[in-house]
Amino acid sequence: MATFDEREKGFETKYKRDQELQFKVNARRNKLLGLWAADKLGLKDAAAEAYAKSVVSADFERPGDDDVIQKVVKDLSAKGIALKDADIRKELDRLLPLAKTQIEGEVRK
């Protein structure tokens, strides 16, 4: 019975670690999206970093990516930059592997 309990605990630990890693990857992806959008908005340096943080924070409003996408589309639209939700989703998809590589590199250090 102890072996079963140990295996169960091991699976729980792995699941928790995987969930934490996925959270970090999504946050990094959202930051990269924020920096991408900041560039389109003409923001530089500290202003771009602050904007990227606001994009990361937007993800805590609702589950899923819709809150992030809506924020970026709204902000870009306000500056006369017309991008659709699908365009932002495509950028999120493009940035996901980069974010994963960056986070995994940090975890290994």
C-alpha positions as CSV (number, residue, x, y, z in Angstrom):
1,M,0.0,0.0,0.0
2,A,2.9,2.4,0.7
3,T,4.1,2.0,-2.9
4,F,0.7,3.1,-4.2
5,D,0.7,6.1,-1.9
6,E,4.2,7.0,-3.0
7,R,3.2,6.8,-6.7
8,E,0.1,8.9,-6.0
9,K,2.2,11.5,-4.2
10,G,4.7,11.5,-7.1
11,F,1.9,12.0,-9.7
12,E,0.4,14.8,-7.6
13,T,3.9,16.5,-7.3
14,K,4.4,16.2,-11.1
15,Y,1.0,17.6,-11.8
16,K,1.6,20.6,-9.5
17,R,5.0,21.2,-11.1
18,D,3.5,21.0,-14.6
19,Q,0.7,23.4,-13.7
20,E,3.2,25.9,-12.3
21,L,5.4,25.6,-15.4
22,Q,2.3,26.2,-17.7
23,F,1.3,29.2,-15.7
24,K,4.8,30.7,-16.1
25,V,4.9,29.9,-19.8
26,N,1.5,31.6,-20.3
27,A,2.6,34.6,-18.3
28,R,5.8,34.9,-20.4
29,R,3.9,34.5,-23.6
30,N,1.5,37.3,-22.6
31,K,4.5,39.5,-21.7
32,L,6.0,38.9,-25.1
33,L,2.6,39.7,-26.7
34,G,2.6,42.9,-24.6
35,L,6.0,43.9,-25.9
36,W,5.0,43.1,-29.4
37,A,1.9,45.3,-29.1
38,A,3.9,48.0,-27.3
39,D,6.2,48.2,-30.3
40,K,3.1,48.6,-32.6
41,L,1.9,51.3,-30.2
42,G,5.2,53.1,-30.4
43,L,6.1,52.5,-26.7
44,K,9.7,52.1,-25.8
45,D,11.8,51.0,-22.8
46,A,10.0,51.5,-19.4
47,A,6.7,52.3,-21.1
48,A,6.8,49.1,-23.2
49,E,7.7,47.1,-20.1
50,A,4.8,48.7,-18.2
51,Y,2.4,47.9,-21.0
52,A,3.6,44.3,-21.2
53,K,2.9,44.0,-17.4
54,S,-0.6,45.3,-18.0
55,V,-1.2,42.6,-20.6
56,V,0.0,39.9,-18.2
57,S,-2.3,41.4,-15.5
58,A,-5.3,41.3,-17.9
59,D,-5.0,37.5,-18.0
60,F,-6.2,37.3,-14.4
61,E,-9.7,38.7,-15.2
62,R,-11.2,35.6,-16.7
63,P,-10.0,32.1,-17.6
64,G,-8.6,31.7,-21.1
65,D,-7.0,34.1,-23.4
66,D,-10.0,36.2,-24.4
67,D,-9.3,38.9,-21.8
68,V,-5.7,39.4,-23.0
69,I,-6.8,39.4,-26.7
70,Q,-9.6,41.9,-26.0
71,K,-7.2,44.2,-24.2
72,V,-4.6,44.2,-26.9
73,V,-7.2,44.7,-29.7
74,K,-8.9,47.5,-27.8
75,D,-5.6,49.3,-27.1
76,L,-4.4,48.9,-30.7
77,S,-7.8,50.1,-32.1
78,A,-7.6,53.2,-29.9
79,K,-4.4,54.1,-31.7
80,G,-5.9,53.4,-35.1
81,I,-4.3,50.0,-35.6
82,A,-6.8,47.5,-36.9
83,L,-6.1,44.0,-35.9
84,K,-8.7,41.3,-35.3
85,D,-8.9,38.7,-32.5
86,A,-7.6,36.1,-34.9
87,D,-4.5,38.2,-35.6
88,I,-3.7,38.4,-31.9
89,R,-4.4,34.6,-31.4
90,K,-2.0,33.9,-34.3
91,E,0.6,36.0,-32.5
92,L,0.0,34.2,-29.2
93,D,0.5,30.9,-31.0
94,R,3.7,32.1,-32.5
95,L,5.0,33.3,-29.2
96,L,4.1,30.2,-27.1
97,P,7.1,28.1,-28.2
98,L,9.5,31.0,-27.5
99,A,8.0,31.6,-24.1
100,K,8.3,27.9,-23.3
101,T,12.0,27.8,-24.4
102,Q,12.7,30.9,-22.3
103,I,11.0,29.5,-19.1
104,E,12.6,26.1,-19.5
105,G,16.0,27.8,-19.9
106,E,15.4,29.7,-16.6
107,V,14.3,26.5,-14.8
108,R,17.4,24.7,-15.8
109,K,19.7,27.4,-14.4
